[in-house]
Amino acid sequence: MTDPALPMKSIKVPVTGSLRADLEKQTADADIKALMDMTSERVQSQFGIALETEINQIAGVVTVGLFARRPADVLLVGTAHGVVTLTRAT
């Protein structure tokens, strides 16, 4: 990805995932996950928005989860004691 907000020409992102193929049916399914630190204010305001927009354009992407354009209103956190619901102050 290239963007004026990027201070370098490329970024490295750790990616994990799996690929399942059914050769008989000639189908394939991929589950790919990447984790990036988006805590920098500059990243959230410039690069994060561009990255979120670009990833959302990829066919098959269900959700990005960057929340760079708009912060989440509700955060559900799974714990050993159940789910904790955190709500953004308005």
NORTA-V199905 format. One record per residue. RES is the residue in three letters. PSI is psi in degrees with one decimal (none if undefined). OMEGA is omega as a letter, one per 40 degrees, with the letter a starting at -180 (NA if undefined). Layout:
# NORTA-V199905
res:psi:omega
RES:PSI:OMEGA
RES:PSI:OMEGA
This chain:
# NORTA-V199905
res:psi:omega
MET:138.2:i
THR:140.9:a
ASP:142.4:i
PRO:-24.2:a
ALA:-15.2:a
LEU:122.6:i
PRO:-12.5:a
MET:172.6:a
LYS:-20.7:a
SER:163.6:i
ILE:151.0:i
LYS:127.7:a
VAL:127.1:i
PRO:129.0:a
VAL:136.1:i
THR:162.8:i
GLY:-172.9:i
SER:158.1:i
LEU:129.1:i
ARG:131.6:a
ALA:137.7:i
ASP:99.6:a
LEU:-31.5:i
GLU:-43.9:i
LYS:-8.0:a
GLN:49.1:i
THR:157.0:i
ALA:149.9:i
ASP:132.2:a
ALA:144.2:i
ASP:105.8:a
ILE:134.4:a
LYS:140.5:i
ALA:146.4:a
LEU:124.0:i
MET:146.3:i
ASP:108.4:a
MET:29.4:a
THR:-18.3:i
SER:134.5:a
GLU:-38.5:i
ARG:-40.9:i
VAL:-44.0:a
GLN:-41.8:a
SER:-30.4:a
GLN:-71.6:a
PHE:-41.3:a
GLY:-41.8:i
ILE:-43.8:i
ALA:-42.1:i
LEU:-45.8:i
GLU:-43.6:i
THR:-44.8:a
GLU:-42.6:i
ILE:-38.6:i
ASN:-19.6:i
GLN:-11.6:a
ILE:127.1:i
ALA:132.4:i
GLY:-10.1:i
VAL:123.1:a
VAL:-47.7:i
THR:148.5:a
VAL:-47.7:i
GLY:16.0:i
LEU:-33.3:a
PHE:38.0:i
ALA:-36.9:i
ARG:-40.2:a
ARG:126.1:a
PRO:155.7:i
ALA:144.5:i
ASP:-32.7:a
VAL:137.4:i
LEU:124.2:i
LEU:120.6:a
VAL:120.8:i
GLY:127.8:i
THR:174.5:i
ALA:-19.1:a
HIS:8.1:a
GLY:-163.8:a
VAL:132.3:i
VAL:129.5:i
THR:122.4:i
LEU:129.6:a
THR:137.1:a
ARG:135.5:i
ALA:140.1:a
THR:none:NA
